Amino acid sequence: MLLGIEIALTISAWRAGWKAIALLPVGAAIALGLIISSCVSVRDGASLYPIALVIDVAVIIILAMMSTSKHHEGSVHASETN
């Protein structure tokens, strides 16, 4: 369920002009999940559910913010003119 939301929001952020940057939150969450899971033994796997939920919710919030805002190409202060 959460993966479907993340995929939809990634597509929405991509279309909002974020392009490949929209893939970073999901990629970071996957990498972080692999690192955390490699540090926990198999019998303690159930203890990862709260951590995974927090990571997923954070990714959804970041992607929702990216989806609702347009990415400005160029400099950091693209809206300022000299």
C-alpha positions in Angstrom: 0.0 0.0 0.0 2.7 2.5 1.0 4.9 1.5 -1.9 2.0 2.3 -4.3 1.6 5.8 -2.8 5.4 6.3 -3.0 5.4 5.3 -6.7 2.5 7.6 -7.5 4.1 10.5 -5.6 7.4 9.9 -7.3 5.8 10.1 -10.7 3.9 13.2 -9.7 7.2 14.9 -8.4 8.9 13.9 -11.7 6.2 15.6 -13.7 6.4 18.6 -11.4 9.9 19.2 -12.8 12.0 17.4 -10.2 13.1 14.7 -12.7 15.8 12.4 -11.3 15.9 14.2 -8.0 12.4 12.7 -7.3 14.0 9.2 -7.2 16.4 10.2 -4.3 13.9 9.8 -1.4 12.9 6.3 -2.3 16.4 5.3 -3.1 17.7 6.7 0.2 14.9 4.8 2.1 15.8 1.6 0.4 19.5 2.0 1.1 18.8 3.0 4.7 16.5 0.0 5.1 19.1 -2.4 3.8 21.8 -0.9 6.1 19.5 -1.1 9.2 18.3 -4.6 8.4 21.9 -5.9 8.0 22.6 -4.7 11.5 19.7 -6.6 13.1 19.5 -10.4 13.5 16.8 -12.5 11.9 14.9 -13.2 15.1 14.7 -9.4 15.8 13.1 -8.6 12.5 9.8 -7.6 13.9 11.5 -4.7 15.7 12.2 -3.2 12.4 8.5 -2.5 11.6 8.2 0.8 13.5 11.5 2.1 12.0 10.4 1.1 8.5 7.0 2.8 9.1 8.7 6.1 10.2 11.0 6.0 7.1 8.1 5.3 4.7 6.0 8.1 6.2 9.0 10.5 5.9 9.4 9.6 2.3 5.7 10.1 1.6 5.8 13.6 3.2 9.0 14.6 1.2 7.5 13.3 -2.0 4.2 15.1 -1.3 6.0 18.3 -0.8 8.0 17.8 -4.0 4.8 17.0 -5.9 3.1 20.2 -4.8 6.0 22.5 -5.6 7.6 23.2 -8.9 11.4 22.7 -9.2 13.2 25.8 -10.5 16.0 25.1 -12.9 19.2 27.0 -12.6 20.5 28.8 -9.6 19.4 28.4 -6.0 17.8 31.8 -6.1 16.1 31.5 -9.5 13.2 33.8 -8.6 15.6 36.7 -7.8 16.7 39.0 -10.7 19.7 41.4 -10.7 
